[in-house]
Amino acid sequence: MWRACAGDETLAALSPGIPHHVPRRPDVLVVGGGMVGLATAASCVRAGVGEVVVLERDELASGASGGAAAILAPDSHALTDPPAFVGFARTSFRHWRLLDQEWDGALGVEPLQSLAPLPVALPPGTDLGPAVDIVDGDTARALEPE
């Protein structure tokens, strides 16, 4: 769905081809152009380790990173995963946002509002993070009457 909504410029940036000026013997070769690969490459560039090339067999963000419709939602793991994992995911997301800001929005990180009904009530005091509000049925209906 994300690819159907992305503009031509964004799609062209995901599949630029191999330019002739790309070093064939870089100092760092990152295999994989998903979130982790791109963040690794950016970190290497920041650290000044030399020429960095990202090698992706398909299009940037086309594998697992694109398979999730490019949605980053670490707080959604708070109900199913250990707190250490959720904390790591939240930290990772903060860094991804900083990278997007540093690259003038090139990563397309945008806030997303959604409403997710759960099959069971959450225990009182459940913390799903600062980006999540837990609401009752009446409030949910007011937010989304459909």
Buried (B, 14 or more C-beta within 10 A) or exposed (E): EBBEEBEEEBEEBBEEEEEEEEEEEBEBEBEBBBBEBBBBBBBBEEEEEEEBBBEBEEBBBBBEBBEEEBEBBBBBBBEEEEEEEBEBBBEBBEEBBEBBEEEEEEBEBEEEEEEEEEEEEEEEEEEBBEBBEEEEEEEEEEEEEE
